[in-house]
Amino acid sequence: MTHTIPTRLAALRRHMQQQGIAACLIPSSDPHLSEYLPPYWQGRRWLSGFHGSVGTLIVTAGFAGLWADSRYWVQAEQELAGSGIALMKIQTVAQPLHLDWLAANLGAGDVLAVDGDVLALASARALQDKLFAAGITLRSDLDLLQAVWPDRPPLPGQPVYEHLPPYAATPRADKLAAVRDAMRQHGASHHFLSTLDDIAWLLNLRGSDVSYNPVFVGHLLLNDRGGILFVGDGKIDAGLAQRLAADGIAVADYGQTKAALAALPADSRLLLDPRRVTLGLRAALAANVAVIETINPSTLLKSRKSEAEAQHVRDTMVQDGVALAEFFAWFEGAVNREAITELTIDEQITAARARRPGFVSPSFATIAGFNANGALPHYRATAAHHSAIEGNGLLLIDSGGQYLGGTTDITRVVAVGQPSAEQKRDFTLVLKGMIALSRTQFPQGTLSPMLDALARSPIWQHGIDFGHGVGHGVGYFLNVHEGPQSISRSQPEASMAMQPGMITSNEPGIYRPGQWGVRIENLLLNVAAASNAFGDFLRFETLTLCPIDLRCVEPALLNQEETDWLNDYHRHVRERLAPQLDGAALDWLQQHTRTL
C-alpha cells in the first residue's frame, strides 16, 4: 500500500538502504526548471502531501523535513500534520538553509542522492561545494522515486500547436536568425535550451503540458544552420513537422536528448544558461566540448515585446476588462444576498473570461481571499478549507487569463459591506505605492531591482513593509512569470536592465495576519519617454483596464497628483471598456470610474 505519506516514506527508506543512501533530496522541479510541474515530476508533492509550489524535501533513515518559505507556513503545517515530516521554516526561497542542515547532520563518507535530471545546475554547484567541504558524496544518477511510486503518472502527451499570425507577429525564421546572431557574438557553434517558455517563444509553438502556461515538454539543440526539437512521440503531427523542417528544425524523440548532447563534435562550443539547465543534462556533455555559460538569448529577446505584440496585448486587456466588469457587476449584485464562497469567485471569474474571444485558460490559480485569508499572499481556497464571503470586510482577488493575444495578471481588493477606517487606510497606502511606481520615469537600462523602493516608500513611511517583490515580468501568451526583469529586492544583475517593450507587474501590498490583506496590481509596459543629453528615458504605460474600488480609498491620504492619476486612469478605463458593455456591467463601470 502506498496510499499514506508514512507508508510512502517507509518504502523510500527501504530503497535508500538497499542503495547505500544516507539521505535523499527531492526538489520542486523538473528537467526544465518549470514553475508549474507536470504530474510526472510532482514527486515532492506525492511523497510529502504538501501542495505548495516551492519546497525542498529531505529524507534520512530517521528524519524527514520540508524546507518552505514564509508564504507557505500555514499551508504546510496543515498538510504535513500526521505525516512524520517536520516543517523547516525559512524566510525566503533564497535561503538555502537545507544545505547547512545536510552539512551538519550527515557525516564524512555518507552519500546524498538527488535526481540530477531535475536539479538546477546552479543549485547543484552550491550543493557540491557544501558537501565536499563536509566529506559527503553526492550521487545524482538515481531517480529513487521511480522504484517506490507505482502509480506514477505518465509523461504529458498533449499535442503541440502553432501560435499563428496575426498574434505571432514575428516569423519563426526571424527569431531563429536573431538567436543565431547572438550565438555568433558569443563564439558558439551550438546552443541548448531546456526552458519551455524559451522554446515555445522561439519556435512560435504552444502546448498544454503544463498547468496555466501554454507550453509543451521538450528540449532544443541548435547549430548555426538548423536544430533538433526533442519532444514526446506523436506530439507533433506530420504537417507541423514539415513546416518546422522548412525552417531547419528536425524533430526527435524526447528520450534522445542526452545522447545528442553526448554526440556533439569535440570542437563544439555550446552556449547554455547555467540557471536554466539541470545538472543531469550538463553532465551528458563530453569533457572536450567547450561550454559558454550566459543567459539564453531568447530570454532577453522575448522579454521585449514588439509594437505589434504590444497592440495585441492592449486589445486583450479590453477583453479581460470586459470579463472583469461583468464579473464584478454580478458579484456586487449577489454578495450578502446569495451564498458566495471563495470557490465561487474562481468559478465565476473564469467563466466570465471564457466567454471572451481568444481566451485559452487561466494564467495561474485564482487567489480569492476574504479578510484573514487575504493576508496570505499565496492563499488558495480548497473544498476543505475556504471561507464564505458575507458581512463586512475586504476581498482580495488575484487572477489572470491566457489569451492568443497576450497574458493577463491583475489583483483587485473590493469592499464587502462596509470597510473599516483601518482597512481604507491600508488600501490607500498600497494605492499610493502602486501610483508612485506607475508614474515614474527612468533611464533606459536601469536595473529593475532599483525601482523596487519607489512602490514601497509610501508604505514604509507608515512603518509597514511586505515580503514579496513589487513586480515580475509577464510573457506574451506564455508564462505569467518571466524574466529577466524583476522589480524586487533581488541582487541586481546586468541582465535585469529595463528595456523598451518589457511588460512587468506592479503589485505592492500590506498584509495583517489574521485580519486582512491588500494588494493592487496592474501590468505596465516600458515605452519611450524622452531622449536628451542625459540619455534615453522610459516610462510605464498602464495596460490593465479595471477600476480600483473607490469605496476603499481614503481621499485625505492622497495628494493632488495621486488623485489626478487615479481620475485619469479611471477615465481611460471607462473610455476603453464602455463601448463593449451594456446593462448591469456598464452601470457598474460608470459608477466605479466616477471622478474622485
Beta strands, then each sheet from edge to edge (+ up, - down):
strand 1: 23-26
strand 2: 56-60
strand 3: 64-69
strand 4: 86-90
strand 5: 111-113
strand 6: 137-139
strand 7: 161-162
strand 8: 190-193
strand 9: 205-206
strand 10: 218-223
strand 11: 227-231
strand 12: 249-253
strand 13: 269-272
strand 14: 290-293
strand 15: 359-362
strand 16: 367-370
strand 17: 393-399
strand 18: 401-403
strand 19: 406-407
strand 20: 410-416
strand 21: 441-443
strand 22: 471-473
strand 23: 482-487
strand 24: 503-506
strand 25: 509-512
strand 26: 516-519
strand 27: 522-532
strand 28: 535-542
sheet 1: 4+ 3+ 2- 1+ 5+ 6+
sheet 2: 7+ 9-
sheet 3: 12+ 11+ 10- 8+ 13+ 14+
sheet 4: 15+ 18- 19+
sheet 5: 16+ 17- 20+
sheet 6: 21+ 28- 27+ 24-
sheet 7: 22+ 23-
sheet 8: 25+ 26-
end
